Amino acid sequence: MKKQFFTTSLLIVLFLQAGAQKKNYFSLESGSYYGNANKNIASGMTQSGFTESRGGGGLLGGFFNFLSSFGSIYGDDNFTYSGSNHIRQWPPEEYLDKIKYRIRAGHYLNTQTAIEAGFGLTYFGRVSGQDIIFSGRQYNNGGGYYNLFLTNDFFLTSRINTVYVSLIKNNIAHTVGIGAGPALSLYKLSSKSNNDPIQTKNYLLPGGMVTGFWNFLSKKSWFVGLRAEMSLTLPLKIDEMKVSNPSDPSFVSTFKSMKAGNLNRSITLNAGIKF
């Protein structure tokens, strides 16, 4: 009789547990991530005189400058050349690559409130620029003389990982919600000049974040939805850096001190499980 009683009690507990609300969730997401680090750095490069070369004066000069991008002069990659006495220059080039992502874990304090923590790679970008001066030398390719220009190439790469904790308010069905909380950006800045590394530094930038979601599929044990998020932190202060030309040490370019990378946003597809 006792054995039957305990067996029945265990089955009742298991049944109630199966029907109870899931208290925790875990999710993974990826999508479109935006930030202002590249724009800030590109502006700083322009102000410091680092811009990209795009050919020289006239069609012929542009053609020879285009060819020089595939090789070097006198075996030296620090020279470029043009049929004119100047090089046409454009704003620094910006690149965004690598797949960004975020993982989240949450616990429901009650049916409409959850505490959530998350971490992910929220930004990765790099900017390249050139400082160019006339070397006072000329190059004869057999068909004429072309002016030689010294170039200092400069690259800055930004990698931002963000960790946060937030309080989430959602509806009873857990299909929509909004939250806010403190955030911390782990900013890794790498610099390189003329293909040689200068330095790599890591910074911690405190701030805050807001987030919102819409789970268009919300089942008992899993969900899929859209997520939007914005974080605002203290900007990174980038110190002044010097770039020397290997072919002519007297040609030194200066990247001026500046601030960058305090705003990051994302719109992502989010999928997770409840347990």
N, C-alpha and C positions, 0 to 999 in steps of 0.2 A: 504493500500500500504506500509506504514511504517512497519507494523507488519510483512508482508511478506519479506521485505528487511532485517530486523534484524534476522529473522529466517534463511534466506538463508546465511547471513554473519556468523552466529553461526555455521551452518553446515559446511561451508567452513573452518573455523578455526579448528573445531574438526577433519575434514578430514586431514588437513595439519599436525596437531599435531600427529595424529595416524601414519602418514607416516614419521614423523621426526625421526632422530636418537635418540636412548635412551641415556641419559646423565649420568646415574648413574648405578651402579651395586652392588650387595651384594652376597657373596658366603660363603660356608662352606666346609671344607675339612678335611680329615684324611688319614693316610697312614703310611709310615715308617719314623720314626724319629731317628736320630743318634746324639750322643754327646760324648764328651771325659771326662765327669765328673767322671763316674764310673772307667774308666781306670786310671785317675789321682789319685783318692782316693785309689784305690787298690794298686797302686805303693807306695803311702805314707804309707799305712798300713804295707806293707811288710818291708819298711825301718824302721818303728817304732816297728817291732817285732810282729805285729798282723797277724797271719796266721791261716788257718783252720786246725783242727785236723782230721785225717783220719785213726784212728786205731793205734795200737802199734806194736812192733816188733813181727814178726812171725804170723802164722795163728791164733793161740789160742789167742794171745794178741789182734789182730784185732777183733776177734769175741767178746771178752768181752767188748772192747771199743764200738763196734756196739750196744751191749745190753745196755750199760750205757746211750746211747742217748735216750732210751725209759723210763728211770726212773732216780733215783738219789741214791746216797750212803749216808746212815745216814740221809736221808731226805734233803740232801744238793745238789742243782743243780750246785754248783760251783766246784765240784770235777769230775774228770773222772779217769779211771784207765786202766792199761795195764799190760800184762805179761812181759814186758820189762822195762828197766829203762829209756826209752825215748818214746816220742810220735811222730809218723811220721806226718809231717805237710805239707800242700799244700798252694798255693796262696789264698788270700782272695776270698770269693764267691761274685759274682756280680749278681744282679737281675734287670730286667727291667719289669715294669708292668704299668698298667693304660693305657687307650686309650688316645692318644694324638690328638689334634685337632687345627684348626686355623680358625678364621672368618676374612673376609676381606670386606671392603667397599671402593668403588672408584667413582671418578667423572671425566668424560672426559673433558679436557680443550679444545681439538679440536679432529679431527678425528683420530689422531695418537699419542696423548699424554693424559695420565691420571695421576691424583694424587691419591694415594691409602694409606689406613691405615689398620693395622691388629693387632690382638691380639690372643693369644692362649697358651695352655699348650704344650710346645715344648720338654720337657724332664722330665722324672721321673724315678729315679733309686736309688738303695740302695746297699751298700757293707757291708759285715759282716766279721769279723776276730776274732781270739783268740790269746791271749798271755798266754802261758802255762809254768808252772814251776813244778818241783818235790816237793811235800809237805814234804817229809821226813817221811811220814806215809805209812802204808800198810793196805790192806783190805783182809780179809779172807772170801771167799765165801763158805767155807766148803770143797773145793777141792784143796785149795792152797792159797798162798798169792800173792797179786797183788799190785804193786806200785800205790800210789795215787798222782794225779797231780792237782794242783790248776789251774783254768782257769778264765781268765778275758775276757768276751765276749764284743765286741765293734761293734756298728752299726752306719752307717752314711747314711742318706736319703737325696737325692737332688731332689727338685722340681723347675723347671725353667719355668716361664711364660715369653713370649716375646711380646713386643709391638713395632711397627715400623711405619714409614711413608716413602713412596718411590715415585719416579717419574717413571712412566711406559711409555716406547716407544713401540708401537705395529703397525702392519700393518693395512691397511684400513679396512680389513674384521674382525679385532680383533680376529684372530685365533692364532697368535703367538706374543710374546712380551718379553721384558726384562726390568728390572728396578733395581734401587739401592737407598739406603737412610740410614738415621740414625736408630739405633735400641737400645732398652733398655731391658736388662734381669732383671726380678724380681726373684732372687735366694733365695729360702727358704731351709735352711740347718738344719736338725734335727739330734741330736746325742743321743744315748742310750747305756748304759752299763749294763751288767748282768740283762737285762730286766727292768732297771730303767732309765727314761729319764734324760739326762744331761742338754741339753739346745736346744732351737729352735731360730734361728736368721734369719732375712730377710736382703737381700743386694740388692742394685741397681748397675748394671754393664753396663755402656754405651759402645756403639760400633756401628757397621754398618752391613748392609746386602745387598745381591744381590739375585735376584729372576728371574725366567723365566717360561713361560707357553706355552702350546700348547692346544688350545681348539679344539678337534677333532669333537665336535658337537657345532656349533655356530648358534643359531637361533635369530630371532628378539627380543624375550623376555627372552631367557634363554640360558645357555651354560653348557657344561661338558668338562673337560679336565684334563691334567696332569700338575702338578706344581712342580718345584724344587726350593729349597731355601737354602742359607747358611748364617749364622750370625756369626760374630766374635766380641767378647767383651773383656773388661778387665777381667783377671782371678779373681776368688774368692780367697781371702787369708783366709785360715782356721787357726784359732789360736790353739796353743797347748792345749791339754786336758789331764786331769789325770783320770785314771780309777782305783778305789780301789776295792779290793776283799772283799765282805761281811763276808766271813768266816775267813779271815786273813788280817786285815787292813794293815799289814806291806808289803803285796804284792800289790804294786802300779805300774801300767803300764802307759806309757806316749805315747800319740799320738803326734808326732812332727808337728810343724807348716808347712804348705805347701800351694800350689796354685792349683786350679782345675777349670774345667768347663768353658772354654772360647770359645769353638767351638761347634756349633750345625748345623745339616743339616737335610733336609727332602725331600722325594719324595712322593707326595700325589695325591689323586684323588679329584678334585675340581669341585663343582657344584654350580651354582648360577643363579640369575635372573637379568634382565636389566629393568630399569624403568626410 
